[in-house]
Amino acid sequence: MTKNGKAWVFGDNIDTDILAPGLYMKGPLKQLADHCLEAADPQFAGNVNPGDVIVGGENFGIGSSREQAVQALQFLGVRTLVAKSFAGIFFRNALNFGVVALTCKNAGNIRMGDEISADAANGVITNHTTDETYQCDRLPDNLLEIVRDGGLVKHLEKRLATRDAAT
């Protein structure tokens, strides 16, 4: 599973309130997504393209357990996250929604706008702009399967359908 896109680089401690601002939580997902990361980069939501990759520092997704933080990114077309470290609940929320989240100690080498690809199955980030590769934590097969299936709900539906078909 390889994902390619332009890097959007953010620093340490990007919290879920920056990803999904509380002021917009009661509105539709589109409105929430329109304000995603605006406190860090006011131009982000209007300029991110489907397939672009978010690159963070330490503790990406720290804060509340709001799953809307991942949903806002996903609504904008982000399917891959790379960071030095993730908050635990955010990391699992990403995978549960079918978004690749890779921990990479060398994420700081990636610059805004670099063209990168992330190979979750092999734990490799390739920076096509600088011709560098970085090792990252490989996602276990069971988590890769959830992401490939489009998230936890779709994964469970698939497993139940397979089980029901066998009986």
N, C-alpha and C positions, 0 to 999 in steps of 0.2 A: 504494500500500500504506500504509494508515493504521492505526495501533495506538492504542487508548485505554486509559487506566487511571489508578489512583491512584499518585502518586509516592512512592517509598521513597528517601529521600535519604541518601547516605553521602559521606564526605569523600574526601581524597586517599589514594593508595597502598593501596587495598583489594586485598590480595593473594589469590592463589589458595588459600592455606592458610586464610584467613578464609572464603572461599566454599566450599571443600571441605576441611574439617579432616582432616589426615593420620591422626588417631586413628581415623577412621571410614571410611577408604578401602577397607579389605578387606571391609567389610560390604555389605549390599544398598544400592542407590541410595536407597531411601526413608530408611534410617537416615542416610545422608550428607546428604540434603536436609533432614532434621529438624534438622541442626546447621549448616546454611548460614547464614553471616553472624552466628552467635550471639555471636561475640566483639565485633561492632560493635553489634548490637541483639539481645539474647536473645529478644525477642518476635517477631522477623521471621518465621521459618519457620511458626510457629503462626498468624500473622495475615495473611500475604500471600495475596492472592486471584488466581485466574487472570486474566490481562490486566493486572495491575499492572505498573508500569514502575520499573526501577531507575535512579536518577540518581546518578552518581558525580562525583568531582572529577578531579584529575590522576592518571594512571597506573592507571586502574581495571583490575584483573586482572593486575597485576604479579606476578612470582614465577615459579613453575614452569610448565611447559607442560601441566599436567594438564587434560585436557578435561573431567574430572568437575566442574570448577568451573562450566562452562556447563550440564552435564547436571543438576546439582543445582538450579540456577535454573529450568531448563526443566521439571523434574519438579514444581516448585512452581507452575508456570503462568506464569512470567515469559517473555514473548516479545519484550520490547523493553528495550534498555539505552541510556541516554544518559549521556555523560560528557564532561568537558573534554578528556580524552585517554585512550586505551586502550593497554595493553601489546599489542605487535604480535601475538604468538601467541594471546593471549586473544581479541583482536578477530577474528582469522581463525577460531578455534575456534567463536566465537559464530555467525558466518555459516555455517560448515560444519554446524552443528546446526540451522540455520533460525531463529536468533534475530537480530532486527534490532539492530545496534549503530551508534549515531549519535554522531559527535563534534560537540559543540556548545560553543563557547567561553562561551556564556551559561548553561550548565547550573547555575551557582551562583545564578541568579535563581529557580530552582524550589525550592519549599519542601515539606517533608514533608506528604503528604496532598493536595497540589494535584492537581486532575484535569487530566491532560494527554493530548494526542494527538501522535503522531509520524508525519509523512509522509516516509517514507524516499525515495520517488521524487522528491520535490521539495525535500528538505532543509529541512523546516520543522517546528518544535515549536510547538504551540499550548498555552498554559496557559489552560484554560477558567476556572480560579479567579480569575485576575488579568486576563483578557482581553489577554494579551500573546502575541506570537509571536517566536520566535527562529530565526534562520538557523542551519543546521548543515551539515556536509559531506553532500552528496548521495551516496548509494551508487551506484556505476556500475551500468549495466544488467545486466552479467554477474553481479554479486554479488546484485542484486535477484532475478534469476532463480533463483539457488541458494536464496535465502531463501523465495521463493514456492513452490518445489518441495518445501520441507520439509527442506532441508539438502543437503549435497554428495552423499551416497550416493544419496538419492532422485533428485536432479538427474541424476546419471550414469546411474542405472537408466533414467530417462525418455529420456535421449539415446540410450542403447544400444537401447532398445526401438523408438524412432523410426527409428534407423539400420537395425535388423534388419528392420523392417516395410517399409522402402524397398528392401531387397535381395531 
